[in-house]
Amino acid sequence: MAFPPSEEQKAQNERLKKRMSGIKHKVLVMSGKGGVGKSSVSANLALEMASRGVKVGILDTDLHGPNIPKMLGVDDAKLIAYDEGIEPFAVTKNLVAVSLAMAGHDVDAPIIWRGPVKIGVIRQFLADVEWGDLDLLVIDTPPGTGDEPLTVAQMIPELDGAIVVTTPQEVAILDSRKSVNFAKQLNLPLIGIVENMSGFICPNCGTEHQLFGSGGGERAAKEMGVPFLGKIPIDPLLMNAEDSGRSYLSLPDTGPAAAALRSLVDKTATFIGL
């Protein structure tokens, strides 16, 4: 039996609509499987858009493993709550971020929450954060098709689209297909599939090694009638940049991985009309 929303819930719903109305475009980044580099894609998408003068917000809804602050170099940041709402943390002039990791929780303590609690936290992030006027909100989600991505998709029916991140091996491709079908069932536009960790180019000899295979993401995109956003090869510079909280795409001497990420940003911008 469904109960009617309380007055507090009604007020929060109104705040959610108001907050989201000030954001021109919203993009969901998701994956069917963990460890495929979904947060890496989210962080680099947000940072590169911001570097181009786009006003960007990034929301980390991976409540059990909130890594976005670490990748942005603001893992010591703390959110500040006022009577009017929660102030997002300013990472750069054009980029603000919100994550549970910024809420003062012990970084080593596990989040042991059931669905209703997680849904409530995501609702609060969307409705009670003073996002302001943004050109783009990038929403990073945990792997799978459960509470977190479903909550976001239902609370923001005007999402511009979803990016599905996978790696080339078959087990990741199987799960990425579920993410594609999740988006289709919810009538969520698909920006496309990106194949991450697609080969490793030896920095000494230039030889490419297929550590996890290659082409699985591209084949899945073709079979499912979804745009393919490209292959991002493994680059130790990317890993080091994210571990140290630096913007990978602002570094000198980056190679094919940087080119692939910039292409993904270009394709996303074109898809949503930025």
C-alpha positions, 0 to 999 in steps of 0.5 A, a space after each residue: 500500500 502506497 502512502 501519500 507524501 508528507 508535507 515535508 516530502 512535498 516541500 522537498 519535491 518542490 525544492 528538487 524541481 526548482 534546483 534542477 530547473 537552474 541546470 540546463 543539462 544533466 548526464 548520467 554516467 553508469 556501468 554494469 560492473 565495478 572497476 571499469 573506470 566509470 568514476 574516471 570518465 565522470 571526473 574527466 568529463 566534468 574537469 574538461 567541460 569546466 576547463 572549456 568555460 562550461 559551468 559544471 556540477 558533479 554529483 557522486 551518488 556512489 555512496 559506498 565508494 565515493 571516489 570523486 573527491 579524491 580524483 578531483 584533489 579535494 578529498 579533504 573538502 567538507 560540505 557546509 549546510 545553511 538554513 537555505 540548503 547545502 553549499 556544494 564545494 567549489 573545485 575550480 572556478 567553473 566546477 562544483 562537487 558534492 559527495 558523501 565523502 564530503 559529509 564528514 564520514 570516516 573514510 574507512 567506515 563502511 556505509 551499511 545502508 538499505 535502499 530507503 536511506 540511500 534514496 533519501 540521501 540522493 534526494 537530499 543531494 538533488 533537492 537541498 544542494 544550492 546548485 545554482 545556475 549550471 550548464 551541466 550536471 554530471 552524475 556519477 553512479 555506482 555499478 549496476 542498475 539498482 537504487 542509485 541510478 534508478 532514483 536519479 532517473 526517476 527524480 530527474 525525468 529530464 535527463 539529457 542522456 546516459 554514458 555507459 562505461 565498460 571494459 573490453 572483456 566479455 564479463 564487463 560487456 555482459 553487464 554493460 548490456 544490462 545498463 543499456 537496457 536499463 536506460 531503454 526501459 526508462 526511456 533515457 536517451 543513450 549518449 553511447 558506450 565507451 570502452 575503457 582500458 582498451 589496450 596498453 601502449 608500452 611507453 618504451 617501445 610503442 607496442 600495443 598490448 591487449 591486456 583485457 582484449 579489445 573491441 567488445 564495447 564497440 561490438 556491443 554498441 553496434 549490436 544494440 544500436 547505440 552510439 560508440 564513444 571510443 576506446 580509452 587505452 590504459 595510461 599510467 599517467 591517468 592513474 597517477 593523475 587521479 591518485 594525486 588529484 590532478 587534471 589528467 587532460 591538463 598535463 603535458 605529453 599525454 597520448 592516445 588516452 587523452 585524445 580518446 577522452 577529449 573525443 568523448 567530451 566532444 561527442 557528449 557536448 554535441 549530443 546534449 547541445 553544449 
